[in-house]
């Protein structure tokens, strides 16, 4: 439900009235008319109650996969794992992005007098979508610095790259988009 903006917002002490526009009349909405009727207001709240949350098994599966995938991604960037470790977790464009980040990180560490600390995963959060995909975000550390990441994962089409990651009816996820801060 979309409601119009409040009829008045305090302009703050720094605002000066310019008089350049005339006030725009605001139409009264059905919600405004229901405000005086407690039964109608209660009925309106009941109509807006959210649907029950996502299944706990799917949420747990998505979070476990995101934690595992981001751990592998950070280890590949840090060159603690081979690039082939990405195959069961990420789509090809994401793998290319991770490899490029790893090369850039390795080249910057190759400079004399520079030793970058290892990357460590801190937090991962999941938001399941209605289309069967899940979005994840979180943070990782690089020494004393905390950096952010965000991504999208979904159930990939079955193909030669996928080697039976699903078990017991739980979807086999694949990271399809990733942004590293």
Buried (B, 14 or more C-beta within 10 A) or exposed (E): EEEEEEEEEEEEEEEEEEEEEEEEEEEEEEEEEBEEEEEBEEEBEEEEEEEEEBEEEBBEBBBBBBBBBBBBBBBBBBBEBEEEBBEBBBBEEBBEBBBEBBEEBEEEEEEEEEEEEEBBBEEBEBEBEEEEBBBBBBBBBBEEEEEEBBBBBBBBEEEEEBEEBEEEEBBBBBBBBBEBE
